[in-house]
Amino acid sequence: PRTDPAIIVAVTDADDRLLLGSNALWENNRYSLLAGFVEPGESLEQAVQREIFEESGVKVVDPVYLGSQPWPFPASLMLGFRARVDVDDPGVLEPDGAEILELRWFSRAELAASLDEVILPGRTSIARAIIEDWFGGEIDQ
């Protein structure tokens, strides 16, 4: 059967802050990692760099594979990565305005302080697992 690969990425900056975005299809206080489909002829690492740049204007380096999760929208395999902002050429943080409407950097303390206003991905998602891995433990919400 056909499976379409998609990537989801924890982007961190030089201060180890995490980049989260709000999708146009969600309520405006729901945030998650940035994600997208792998294009034909593209490596997973190239997809990480392209998707992050297209959705946020940020350039990333050193994509590292973390794990995967079946994703039934439509028949995909979600592949989790971590990547760092390119300190030599970071780009300019700006949501694409179509898919992503808002972007925010969070330190661990800022995320913890925002949990009453920010909705994170559900506990069964790879996005939540990656966020909690960066956070250093389970996030009660």
VMD Tcl script that draws the C-alpha trace (Angstrom):
set ca {
  {0.00 0.00 0.00}
  {1.03 3.56 -0.61}
  {2.35 5.62 2.30}
  {3.20 9.30 1.91}
  {6.07 10.50 4.14}
  {5.64 13.68 6.13}
  {8.11 15.38 8.45}
  {7.51 17.19 11.73}
  {10.30 19.23 13.28}
  {11.37 20.64 16.63}
  {13.28 23.76 15.62}
  {15.51 25.28 18.29}
  {17.52 28.48 18.24}
  {20.90 29.36 19.78}
  {19.15 29.92 23.15}
  {17.51 26.46 22.95}
  {14.06 28.01 22.53}
  {11.47 25.95 20.64}
  {9.59 27.29 17.61}
  {5.86 26.55 17.60}
  {3.31 27.58 15.01}
  {-0.45 27.98 14.80}
  {-2.08 26.44 11.74}
  {-4.74 28.36 9.82}
  {-7.23 25.51 10.35}
  {-6.91 25.53 14.17}
  {-8.20 27.82 16.87}
  {-5.71 30.66 17.29}
  {-4.28 29.46 20.63}
  {-3.35 25.93 19.43}
  {0.36 25.51 18.71}
  {2.48 22.66 17.44}
  {5.69 21.85 15.65}
  {5.96 22.69 11.96}
  {5.34 19.85 9.54}
  {4.85 19.03 5.88}
  {4.97 16.41 3.18}
  {8.14 15.14 1.53}
  {8.20 15.99 -2.18}
  {9.12 13.39 -4.84}
  {12.89 13.20 -5.34}
  {13.59 14.94 -2.03}
  {15.45 13.46 0.94}
  {13.90 13.66 4.41}
  {16.58 16.13 5.46}
  {15.90 18.33 2.43}
  {12.18 18.24 3.26}
  {12.94 19.41 6.80}
  {14.91 22.39 5.53}
  {12.43 23.29 2.77}
  {9.25 22.96 4.86}
  {10.62 24.96 7.80}
  {11.79 27.73 5.47}
  {8.51 27.79 3.51}
  {6.32 27.93 6.61}
  {8.46 30.18 8.83}
  {11.22 31.91 6.85}
  {13.75 30.25 9.18}
  {16.73 28.36 7.78}
  {17.75 25.23 9.69}
  {20.73 22.88 9.74}
  {21.62 19.48 11.16}
  {18.27 17.65 10.95}
  {18.34 14.65 13.32}
  {15.78 11.84 13.06}
  {13.89 11.16 16.31}
  {11.14 8.65 15.50}
  {7.95 8.06 13.56}
  {4.21 7.68 13.91}
  {1.52 6.48 11.51}
  {-0.54 9.47 10.43}
  {-3.86 8.73 8.71}
  {-4.18 12.07 6.91}
  {-4.42 10.72 4.20}
  {-2.15 7.65 4.46}
  {1.08 8.99 5.79}
  {4.02 8.19 7.96}
  {5.02 11.15 10.16}
  {8.79 11.27 10.68}
  {9.96 13.36 13.62}
  {13.12 15.47 13.52}
  {15.03 18.01 15.51}
  {16.91 20.82 13.71}
  {18.77 23.95 14.72}
  {18.48 27.46 13.30}
  {21.41 28.19 10.99}
  {23.40 30.75 13.02}
  {25.27 31.90 9.89}
  {22.09 32.44 7.85}
  {19.01 32.28 10.11}
  {16.51 33.80 7.69}
  {13.67 36.03 8.93}
  {10.92 34.64 11.16}
  {7.64 35.18 9.31}
  {4.64 32.85 9.04}
  {3.70 31.92 5.48}
  {0.23 33.43 6.03}
  {-1.55 30.57 4.29}
  {-0.83 27.45 6.33}
  {0.80 29.04 9.37}
  {-0.71 32.22 10.78}
  {1.43 32.75 13.88}
  {4.86 31.67 15.08}
  {6.29 31.93 18.60}
  {9.59 31.05 20.23}
  {9.25 29.48 23.67}
  {11.83 28.92 26.35}
  {10.93 26.12 28.77}
  {9.90 28.70 31.38}
  {7.79 30.63 28.84}
  {6.02 27.49 27.69}
  {5.31 26.43 31.28}
  {3.92 29.89 32.04}
  {1.71 29.82 28.91}
  {-0.01 26.47 29.45}
  {-3.26 28.11 30.57}
  {-3.51 29.97 27.24}
  {-1.67 27.73 24.75}
  {-3.11 24.40 23.59}
  {-0.47 21.81 22.70}
  {-0.86 18.66 20.57}
  {-2.57 15.66 22.16}
  {-0.66 13.16 24.28}
  {-0.80 10.39 21.65}
  {0.93 12.45 18.94}
  {4.58 12.42 17.99}
  {4.47 16.22 18.16}
  {3.68 16.10 21.88}
  {6.38 13.47 22.48}
  {8.99 15.64 20.75}
  {7.90 18.79 22.60}
  {8.06 16.95 25.94}
  {11.49 15.55 25.05}
  {12.75 19.10 24.49}
  {10.92 20.31 27.63}
  {12.60 17.62 29.74}
  {9.50 15.81 30.95}
  {5.77 15.42 30.78}
  {3.75 18.59 30.37}
  {0.54 18.69 32.44}
  {-2.18 20.51 30.60}
}
mol new
graphics top color blue
foreach p $ca { graphics top sphere $p radius 0.5 }
foreach p [lrange $ca 0 end-1] q [lrange $ca 1 end] { graphics top cylinder $p $q radius 0.2 }
display resetview
